[in-house]
Amino acid sequence: MNKDHHLESGASLLELMAVVLILAISATITMPLLQEQIAIREIESVARRFIAYAQFARQQALHLGEPVKIEPISNRSWEDGWSINSSCIGRSPKSTCVDKTWILHGKTDPIFFKGGARHFIDPHTSKIGILFNAAGAAKTAQGGFVANRLILGHQRVSGLERQLILGSGGRWRICDPTRDAKRCH
């Protein structure tokens, strides 16, 4: 074998630096998209969880034949978490109804409820929450129908929003105002 002829194997330092530069550029481009996708998953997870709990509250009202309420734990904001309680509303003091709490759900960081506690306020009592009567309808303490929405935002992605809309038939839907502008209003 000739001394002048040898096999080259591996990559030069310049080639290696070019590959690292390409990887760094592609990571820089894709990282914000990845963070946005993670934020979308987080906000939709909280939205689905809240709707599942509200549906559970409604099912308990139907099953027990008495009012059940989903309400913020702190009575100031849904962000601090919520609970589902049988409320014994409209019962006489001699009644055997016992207040019961089924579920406590904690803080929703980094998701926040836009408008804090303005959503689902009973106009007669000024209390926050959704009361399902024995027939499973969302009603105020005075019997008026409740149809409203909760608007979720994300702390890391400022423009991200999902609306949880309770319709007149008691049906919930999650709305993305950037895609479904007509359905959200």
Protein Blocks (a to p, Z undefined) as FASTA:
>chain_A
ZZklccdedjdfklmmmmmmmmmmmmmmmmmmmmmmmmmmmmmmmmmmmmmmmmmmmmmm
mmnopacddddfklmafklopcdddehgoiafkbmbdcddfbdcddfbfbdcehijmgop
afklopacddddfkopacdfkopacddddddddfklmkbccdddddfkopacdddfklmm
mlmZZ
